Amino acid sequence: QVQLVESGGGLVQPGGSLRLSCAASGTISRIGDMGWYRQAPGKQRELVASIGSTGRTKYADSVKGRFTISRDNAKNTLFLQMNSLKPEDTAVYYCNAVVARWTVSTPYWGQGTQVTVSS
């Protein structure tokens, strides 16, 4: 079994910052690509940022220059530093990771954490 547990969401004013964390636990041989997705009410889930096992990153245009994705491979943890937050960043943020257990790789999702940007 593999579990992804997100933390760090909450209510913040426009222009503020939040740092999300996602810790993976369970039987893990290796973690490949990891990413943060978000889903706002009435909208489809979208990719916010991703990071490969070697550190290569990718960002949605809407968050470039404001969000930074990083990972700690020793602790199987993913982070998302969110600065200059806007009301349109309000959504449930989900962690995703491709986890190898022995010879099988499977994508896993966290339960989601709410981020609300409002004055």
N, C-alpha and C positions, 0 to 999 in steps of 0.2 A: 504494500500500500504506500502511496505517496500523497502527501498533503501539502497544499500551498496556503499559507495564512497571511493575509494582508493586514496592515495596520497603518495608522497615521492620517486617516481621513478626518474630515470635520468641517466646521463652518469657519470661513475666513472672509474678510472684507476684500473688495477689489483692490488689486495692487499688492496683496499680501502673499505669503509663501506657505507651502506645506511640503513635507517630506514623507513619501509613502515608502513602506517596506514590505517585502514579501519573502517569507522564510519557507524554504522547502524542507520537508522531513520525510523519513521513511527509508525504504530500501532503495538506495540510489547508487548507481555505478558512475554515472556522469550526467551532467546537465548541459544540453546544447543551447540552442537559441532560447532567449527569454524575452518577454515583452510585456508592455502595459497596454491595455485596451480600455476604452470607456464607452458607456452607453447612457445617453441622455433620454429622458422620457419621450416616447414616440419616435425615436430615431434608432437606426441600426448601430450595432456595436462597431467601433472603428479602432484601428491601430493608432496609438499615440506615439509609442517609441519602442524600438527593439534593440537588442544587443546580442551579438554572437559570443561564442565561447572564447574567442580571441580578443573580444572587446570592440569589434566593429559595430557602430551604431547607425540607426536610421530613425528619422523623426517625421511626424506629420508636419506639413507646412504650417499649420495653425499654431504649433507649439515651438517651432524652431527659434532658438535664441532665448527662450523663456524656461524650457524644461531641460533637465539633464538626467539621462538614464545611466546607471552604473550597476556593477555587481561585485559581490565578494565571493569568489569561487570556493574559498576555504570554508566559508560558512553557509554556502548554498543560499545566498540571500541576494535579492534584487531590490534596487532602490529607484525612486523617481523624485528628484528635487524639482519642485514646481515654484517658480517665481513669477512675479508680475501677473498674478492670477486675474482672470476676467470672468464676468458672469457666465459667459458661454463655455467656460471650462466646467461648469456644474454638470456632474454625471456620477454614475457608479463606475469606479475604476477597478478593473480586473487584472490580475497577474496571470500570465501564461508561461509555461515552461515545457520544453521538450526533454523528458527525462528518460535516460537509458537505465533499464534494469536488466542486468546481464546483457543479452544480445538484442533486446527488444526496446525500441524507442517509442514513447507514447506522449502526446500532448496532455498536459493537465492544466486545470483552471482553479484559481482561488475563488472564494465565496463573494468577493467584491467588497469595496469600501466606499462609502458615500463621501463625495467632495461637493460642498456647496459654497459658491462664491456669491456673497450678497452683502449689501450694506444695511 
